[in-house]
Amino acid sequence: MSQMPQPPQLSACPACDEPPQAGDRYCDQCGADLTVASALAAEAALSAEAIADRSQAHADRSQAHGDRSEAHGDLPVPPRVNGAARSTHPEPEPDDYELAAPTSGGYRQVADPRAAATLGAPEAPGESGIHPETNASTHTSAASGTDSGTGTGADPRLPGDEHRPRCAACQEGTIDQDGYCERCGHAQARTRDHMESELEGVAAASDRGLRHHRNEDAFSVSTAALPDGSPVTVAVVCDGVSSATRPDEASAAAAHSASQALLASLPRGAHPQQAMNEAIIAAADAVNSLALDTGATAPHHEGQRHQNAPACTIVGAVVTSDILTIGWVGDSRAYWVPDDRTTPPARLTEDDSWAAQMVAAGLMSEAEAYADERAHAITGWLGADAYELEPHTASYKPDRPGVVVVCSDGLWNYAESAEQMAHAVPPDARARPLDSAQFLVGYALDGGGHDNVTVAIVPFPAAPGRAGSA
């Protein structure tokens, strides 16, 4: 009977140098495919033998026709390098070149280990920024499918799929509605994977983190003027509930609606606490309306998930020249960090969570409660299946300048206490809010990035500036 041709036996695994046993197809040490390595070695040996044969034939011809050279004069001899002939014709250019590794950017920002994977990846269809009114002061960081002087000139669309981008990983498959390659399954970069916004007197940054396939956080920052002309700054951060359906849409709708409600009521003279309470109710209504959207279908990766109503948490801050107001539902938080770090910082919110209930009831210490696996089970959220909406609001009158840190648990998991948060916040945060927000996102990524990370830095007191929104 016929047999498959057997490749020559290797003396050592090319990957780990482990000597293979006779007949092994895979390395016992590292699992490398020895048949492929053997075939490559055989091909290299044949190539070397062919080159040697050609060299010998050339030498024989040169010897046989040596007299011809004398008759016709000296012919140019190709220059030699290390004994090997080098053609006088230029070698063809290589098809590609090795690029230098990307460097980290931003204010003391750690390198993002996803950077190499997302460079050049096209934006997934259907993804957009959180707010349609995003202005020039908003900086959204996401990969783009546009050719920007790379020299390739390749069209990212495939023949027959004029409106569907090409996969950034395999460069062959098309991208489905969920942002995944239909050929290799690679997740494409989304607009919301990393976002930054800056206005005069407030800034925010958000990142997908290192473990999640998408960013389910959302934020909004804006500035306006009160009836007396004094400035007011607004920041809202929302965290989608991952166990619910379409949590990314819930957080985006809540952040947008709350911000718009505050910008409508504060310039009319509404008290900040009343305005915050109404803004949270407006955000809840926006999230509730998503549950009534029967035309929307859950993404494929949510197919096995129980179809709970869309839900999210919310925390917001309103800062004027003499007062700061906080409102929240859920476990997203706000911290007060004074410029003078010799004075104590403070946490301005109390979580709607299992851990907080255990501590409030005196059943567990804070350390014990937050070490429990049930710690982050929330007892309050925005959504059609929420038990009862109870917005929390509080106002404070700081006696010194500082910043309000408004964030999701993707940050405070790595700086839980007020003292830890104050230690993480850069000392010049009030003067450089965007740099500080970038740094805190990097701080969470450097700590492990287990969750989406969103943080807004709101300096106190609010400084006069141009009103706008982002």
CORURTA-V869259 format. One record per residue. N is the residue number from 0. RES is the residue in one letter. PSI is psi as a letter, one per 20 degrees, with the letter a starting at -180 (* if undefined). Layout:
n,res,psi
N,RES,PSI
N,RES,PSI
This chain:
n,res,psi
0,M,q
1,S,q
2,Q,q
3,M,p
4,P,p
5,Q,p
6,P,q
7,P,q
8,Q,p
9,L,q
10,S,h
11,A,q
12,C,p
13,P,i
14,A,g
15,C,j
16,D,j
17,E,p
18,P,p
19,P,q
20,Q,q
21,A,p
22,G,i
23,D,p
24,R,h
25,Y,q
26,C,p
27,D,h
28,Q,g
29,C,i
30,G,j
31,A,q
32,D,o
33,L,h
34,T,h
35,V,g
36,A,h
37,S,g
38,A,g
39,L,g
40,A,g
41,A,g
42,E,g
43,A,h
44,A,g
45,L,h
46,S,g
47,A,h
48,E,g
49,A,g
50,I,g
51,A,g
52,D,g
53,R,h
54,S,g
55,Q,g
56,A,h
57,H,h
58,A,h
59,D,g
60,R,h
61,S,h
62,Q,g
63,A,h
64,H,k
65,G,h
66,D,h
67,R,h
68,S,h
69,E,h
70,A,h
71,H,j
72,G,r
73,D,p
74,L,q
75,P,p
76,V,p
77,P,p
78,P,q
79,R,q
80,V,o
81,N,k
82,G,i
83,A,p
84,A,p
85,R,p
86,S,q
87,T,i
88,H,q
89,P,q
90,E,q
91,P,q
92,E,q
93,P,q
94,D,h
95,D,r
96,Y,q
97,E,p
98,L,q
99,A,q
100,A,q
101,P,q
102,T,q
103,S,q
104,G,r
105,G,a
106,Y,o
107,R,k
108,Q,q
109,V,q
110,A,q
111,D,o
112,P,i
113,R,i
114,A,g
115,A,h
116,A,h
117,T,i
118,L,p
119,G,j
120,A,p
121,P,q
122,E,p
123,A,q
124,P,q
125,G,i
126,E,q
127,S,r
128,G,r
129,I,h
130,H,p
131,P,i
132,E,j
133,T,p
134,N,a
135,A,i
136,S,i
137,T,p
138,H,o
139,T,p
140,S,o
141,A,q
142,A,q
143,S,q
144,G,j
145,T,p
146,D,p
147,S,m
148,G,k
149,T,i
150,G,i
151,T,h
152,G,j
153,A,p
154,D,p
155,P,i
156,R,q
157,L,q
158,P,p
159,G,i
160,D,m
161,E,h
162,H,j
163,R,p
164,P,r
165,R,q
166,C,p
167,A,h
168,A,g
169,C,i
170,Q,j
171,E,g
172,G,r
173,T,r
174,I,p
175,D,a
176,Q,h
177,D,i
178,G,k
179,Y,q
180,C,p
181,E,i
182,R,g
183,C,i
184,G,j
185,H,p
186,A,p
187,Q,q
188,A,p
189,R,q
190,T,h
191,R,i
192,D,h
193,H,p
194,M,q
195,E,q
196,S,q
197,E,p
198,L,r
199,E,o
200,G,j
201,V,q
202,A,q
203,A,q
204,A,q
205,S,q
206,D,q
207,R,h
208,G,a
209,L,i
210,R,i
211,H,q
212,H,i
213,R,r
214,N,o
215,E,j
216,D,r
217,A,q
218,F,r
219,S,p
220,V,q
221,S,r
222,T,q
223,A,a
224,A,p
225,L,r
226,P,h
227,D,j
228,G,i
229,S,q
230,P,q
231,V,p
232,T,p
233,V,p
234,A,p
235,V,p
236,V,p
237,C,q
238,D,o
239,G,q
240,V,o
241,S,h
242,S,i
243,A,r
244,T,q
245,R,l
246,P,h
247,D,h
248,E,h
249,A,g
250,S,h
251,A,g
252,A,g
253,A,g
254,A,g
255,H,g
256,S,g
257,A,g
258,S,g
259,Q,h
260,A,g
261,L,g
262,L,h
263,A,h
264,S,h
265,L,g
266,P,i
267,R,i
268,G,j
269,A,q
270,H,p
271,P,h
272,Q,g
273,Q,g
274,A,h
275,M,g
276,N,g
277,E,h
278,A,h
279,I,h
280,I,g
281,A,h
282,A,g
283,A,g
284,D,h
285,A,h
286,V,g
287,N,h
288,S,h
289,L,h
290,A,h
291,L,i
292,D,n
293,T,i
294,G,i
295,A,p
296,T,q
297,A,q
298,P,r
299,H,h
300,H,i
301,E,j
302,G,h
303,Q,i
304,R,q
305,H,p
306,Q,m
307,N,q
308,A,q
309,P,q
310,A,q
311,C,r
312,T,r
313,I,q
314,V,p
315,G,q
316,A,p
317,V,o
318,V,p
319,T,a
320,S,i
321,D,i
322,I,q
323,L,p
324,T,p
325,I,q
326,G,q
327,W,q
328,V,p
329,G,b
330,D,j
331,S,q
332,R,r
333,A,p
334,Y,q
335,W,p
336,V,o
337,P,q
338,D,g
339,D,o
340,R,i
341,T,i
342,T,q
343,P,q
344,P,r
345,A,q
346,R,p
347,L,i
348,T,q
349,E,p
350,D,q
351,D,n
352,S,r
353,W,g
354,A,g
355,A,h
356,Q,g
357,M,g
358,V,g
359,A,h
360,A,i
361,G,j
362,L,h
363,M,q
364,S,r
365,E,g
366,A,g
367,E,g
368,A,g
369,Y,i
370,A,i
371,D,q
372,E,i
373,R,j
374,A,g
375,H,j
376,A,o
377,I,q
378,T,i
379,G,p
380,W,r
381,L,p
382,G,q
383,A,h
384,D,j
385,A,q
386,Y,g
387,E,p
388,L,o
389,E,n
390,P,p
391,H,p
392,T,q
393,A,q
394,S,q
395,Y,q
396,K,n
397,P,q
398,D,j
399,R,r
400,P,q
401,G,b
402,V,q
403,V,p
404,V,o
405,V,p
406,C,r
407,S,r
408,D,i
409,G,h
410,L,g
411,W,i
412,N,h
413,Y,i
414,A,m
415,E,g
416,S,r
417,A,h
418,E,g
419,Q,h
420,M,g
421,A,h
422,H,h
423,A,h
424,V,p
425,P,q
426,P,h
427,D,k
428,A,h
429,R,h
430,A,h
431,R,m
432,P,h
433,L,g
434,D,h
435,S,h
436,A,g
437,Q,g
438,F,g
439,L,h
440,V,g
441,G,h
442,Y,g
443,A,h
444,L,h
445,D,h
446,G,i
447,G,h
448,G,l
449,H,i
450,D,r
451,N,q
452,V,p
453,T,p
454,V,p
455,A,p
456,I,o
457,V,o
458,P,q
459,F,p
460,P,r
461,A,p
462,A,q
463,P,p
464,G,a
465,R,p
466,A,q
467,G,a
468,S,q
469,A,*
